[in-house]
Amino acid sequence: VACRDLPHQRNLCAEYPFSKTPHESYCPKCFCYVCEKIAPCEAWKGPLGHCHATDQEKKWKDMRKAQQSAQAQEIKPCSG
């Protein structure tokens, strides 16, 4: 099963079904939808935690885009 063997968003986890388990739960293959880092990220827990993020809600999509933009700005071109 892909969602057990391959990296996946927390909301797609087969080991901890999103609709039946606490969102803060995660398996070793889960990653944060917003940060695109292995779960748990630094903002994982709490009422507004990334553990609740899905690709179905605009607010999480917007947060992900903002995170990607911030990461892209951190990348400096090589000089020389």
C-alpha positions in Angstrom: 0.0 0.0 0.0 1.6 3.3 -1.1 0.4 5.3 1.9 2.1 2.8 4.2 5.3 2.3 2.3 6.0 5.7 0.8 6.2 9.2 2.3 2.7 10.8 2.4 0.8 13.8 3.8 -0.5 13.2 7.3 -4.2 13.3 6.1 -3.5 10.4 3.7 -1.9 8.1 6.3 -3.2 4.5 6.2 -1.8 3.7 9.7 -3.5 6.7 11.3 -6.7 7.4 9.3 -7.3 11.2 9.4 -11.1 10.9 10.2 -10.6 8.3 12.9 -7.5 9.2 14.9 -6.1 12.4 16.5 -4.5 14.6 13.8 -1.4 14.9 16.0 -0.7 11.2 15.5 1.7 10.3 12.7 3.7 7.4 11.3 7.4 7.4 10.3 6.4 8.1 6.7 4.1 11.1 7.4 5.2 14.6 6.4 3.8 18.0 7.0 1.7 19.3 4.1 2.6 22.9 4.8 6.4 22.6 5.5 7.0 19.5 3.4 9.2 18.2 6.2 9.0 14.8 8.1 6.3 14.9 10.7 6.2 16.4 13.2 7.3 19.9 12.1 7.9 22.8 14.5 4.3 24.0 14.1 2.6 20.5 14.3 0.5 20.7 17.4 -2.3 22.9 18.7 -5.7 24.1 17.3 -3.9 25.8 14.3 -1.2 23.1 14.1 0.0 21.8 10.7 -1.2 18.4 11.8 -4.6 19.5 10.7 -3.5 20.6 7.2 -4.9 19.0 4.0 -4.7 19.8 0.3 -8.5 20.3 0.4 -8.6 23.6 2.3 -7.6 27.0 0.8 -6.0 28.2 4.1 -3.6 25.3 4.1 -2.8 25.7 0.4 -2.1 29.4 1.0 0.2 28.6 4.0 2.1 26.0 1.9 2.6 28.5 -0.9 3.8 31.1 1.5 6.2 28.6 3.1 7.5 27.6 -0.4 8.1 31.3 -1.3 10.0 31.9 2.0 12.2 28.8 1.4 12.9 29.9 -2.2 14.0 33.3 -1.0 16.5 31.7 1.4 18.3 30.0 -1.5 21.1 32.3 -2.6 22.7 31.9 -6.0 26.4 31.0 -6.1 28.6 34.0 -6.8 31.6 33.8 -8.9 
